């Protein structure tokens, strides 16, 4: 029986990175940072610190200033679900063979779970050592302690209920895919996309082609919307930060500086772990790795969405890190929603921080529940701005830590979320390097690049997005020159 993946040929998602090229060259990240600081400055002028205008008027001004930001967030959130579904399904169909796909799937699941657990442990350890919660003024606790009833002994003795685990596992199976999409249950959406993708590639190429063409158009439309949204990003960040500072005041933002630095320290340690991994598995020196992926990191920081950066992430993996296209086109779309190490790390730091603020001691059982909940929730976290806090509330509830403490960290979470997104895409690239090493292929990197370039030419000539039937790279002389050029650029770095 012919392997269906050998008769279905799709355009590489990296070619959509042209939609993002202008954003990188225009230094969007620098405009974002400038907008952020100008927003904080304006918020300080209009906020409660100087009292130049009344609080009610300041609130009205803040709401209008935040309008572009809300519109920006709505655009990004709107496009994430269709982009993920299309990219995961087409990523499966872009594999080299069903055998490679089986090997890759098992290894990547274990890898993602392993690195996520390491990330949450790093977060818990750093927060426990630095103890940022000890630096928060007692005034905040006094304002909320009357509304909170916490059983401290229960926190120490909390245990995992193994009887509930089978039921919890079943909840990840999407029973109502449209409902899961509406509720942004990303883990269920990814599983649904994988099931649909596997079913699709089991059909004949003629039957699969119409849906694959449709999903290709969905990707194009999604990236066009992302490009439009990114034009608003600097103004959006300016307005959101201005509104935030008007509400909280500069003193409130400064009061949790230790927490902010604690999260950054933990993220820096996670980045260090990635650098060690790519050196061991890919033989890439740490500084060279950073130089190669810096454009992706800066764009991720600017967009605050690992999904929006996918085309550039794939392009970087293939052309700068020499990851085989059959690996990158599966790992990166799935990793953009499942591989959320920085999110898990943040949940660990934030939970310990809030517990310290309320002088709560978390026992071993509670910490185990925290690890399991953080891993599960980070895997299913939508790759969109602003959802980290929402997921954190669920994690806090699961371990019995007061959710009112979230009010402390909302002020700086917008900035921290940008850093987390940069680390998350770094994790996706690291996973691509590792899987490129662990999952062997009958084709070399050069042969896969030859295939991709010849396919691109054929698609341009025929106007077809999906080509079916037997297809092999023919123009080897031209493509060999292209491959040698990539090799020279790689060696120069």
ABEGO torsion letter per residue (X at the ends): XBBAAAABBBBBAAAAAAAAAAAAAAGAAAAAAAAAAAAAAAAAAABAAAGABBAAAAAAAAAAAAAAAAAAAAAAAAAAAAAAAAAAAAAAAABABAAAAAAAAAAAAAAAAAAAAAAAAAAAAAAAAAGAAAABBAAAAAAAAAABBBBAAAAAABBBBAAAAAAAAAAABBABAAAAAAAGBAAAAAAAAAAAAAAAAABBAAAAAAAAAAAAAAAAAAAAAAAAAAAAAAAAAAAAAAAAAAAAEAAAAAAAAAAAAAAAAAAAAAAAAAAAAAAAAAGBBAAAAAAAAAAAAAAAAAAGBAAAAAAAAAAAAAAAAGBBAAAAAAAAAAAAAABBAAAAAAAAAAAAAAAAAAGBBBBAAAAAAAAAAAAAAAAABBBBBGAAAAAAAAAAAAAGBBAAAAAAAAAAAAAAAAAAAAAAAAAAAAAAAAAAAABBBABBAAAAAAAAAAAAAAAAAAGBABBBEBBBBABAAAAAAAAAAAAAAAAAX
